[in-house]
Amino acid sequence: MRRFLSRRVQGLAQSDIRRMSRECETVGGINLAMGSCDLPTPPFVRDAAIAALQAQKSSYTFPEGAAPLREAIAAKLERDNGIRADPASEIIVTVGSAGAFAATLEALLDPGDGVLLLEPYYGYHLNVLLTVGLEPHYLTLDPPDFTVREEELRRAVRPNTRAIVICTPSNPSGKMYGPEELSAVARVAHDHDLLVVTDEIYEYIRYDGRPHISPASVDGLWERTVSIMGLSKTFSVTGWRLGYAVAREELAQPIRLVNDLHYVCAPTPLQHGVIPGVQAPRSYFDSLQVLYQGKRDLICDALTRAGLNPIIPQGAFYVLADIRQHGYESSHEAAMDLLRQTRVAAAPGTDFHRGAAGHGVMRFCFAKDDSVLEEACRRIREFRPAVATV
């Protein structure tokens, strides 16, 4: 029989995040490898979804999403992001931010086009662009600041580069791009006629009073940017699969078409459920930052005590730990050693790097209930690397 396997998936493999999650489940451990919120969904979001189900709001919406949600998103964008978008033509509600990203790539780029990723990158960004036939290009950013420098960015652009992905706050590093860096991105994007695709799903999870700056609000980038945002992380509803893409109409309409072809629409009752979340008072988002900053500081202290040097994140709910001083041959070996000793799972850094730098770090997710995180931190503090310090 003929072997049925598309060239698109040859060479792709499930991420080490999934692999470590399975290993963690086998030993009944605490999973800090997976970027999933274990916190409770806010009652005003949960109850609105229940009410929508009880009201039989179960039919298809338009492919771009329920009108009340798009109107709420438009108000939020103007209030919090400095973006004015027409809810009728420039906002598309999607099946998660991952759905928005895939639809954007398919709608606006052609196979063989190059897409520039800033390394460390989110592994799903890389694998999705490979699946749709795009060519990854890379710019490696150096820890601990992961600064984007204009001259390096220009050197990274190749003749077939058509787009750049900006993830801010970043998964996995927690890096937040400042105005000078985004202005440099804008100059390069304008000069090379690049599409800018953002991932801003962690926009409300940030620390030490840092403001989130949406790239589309900087130096004329609106005209060439697709801003991808989501609701999963902010309201602890990762399984609801709700995100959205924002772009000027000329870019948004092809994305809407692809979104319709692949997904038809996002889950209708859940769209109605998150409307009160999008409209939540500022106090909710402020309290979220206080909550997560406490968790960040707790895990960074535990990692420091264990000799796993944390690279303090500016946003998101992940921390990279530098393990180079312990001499492990790979970050997977280090993650398995940690799991064996402590029954705490971390993600190997190779999920976020293409080369040797990935073997020098592990990623920990701290979006956990306090009691679970405190126990994980107690175990991490007792970790003793099996490989001698070099």
Buried (B, 14 or more C-beta within 10 A) or exposed (E): EEEEEEEEEEEEEEBBBBBBBEBBEEEEBBBBBBBBBBBEBBEBBBEBBEBBBEEEBEEEBBBBBBEBBBBBBBEBBEEBBEBEBEBEBBBBBBBBBBBBBBBBBBBBBEEEBBBBBBBBBBBBBBBBBBBBBBBBBBBBBEBEEBBBBBEBBBEBBEEEBBBBBBBBBBBBBBBBBBEEBBBBBBBBBBEBEBBBBBBBBBBBBBBEEEEBBBBBBBBEBBEBBBBBBBBBBBBBBBEBBBBBBBBBEEBBBBBBBBBBEBBEBBBBBBBBBBBBBBBBEEEBBEEBBEBBBEBBEBBBBBBBEBBBBBBBBBBBBBBBBBBBBBEBEBBBBBBBBBBEBBBBBBBBBBBBBBEEBBBBBBBBBBBBEEEBBBBBBEBBBEBEBBBEEE
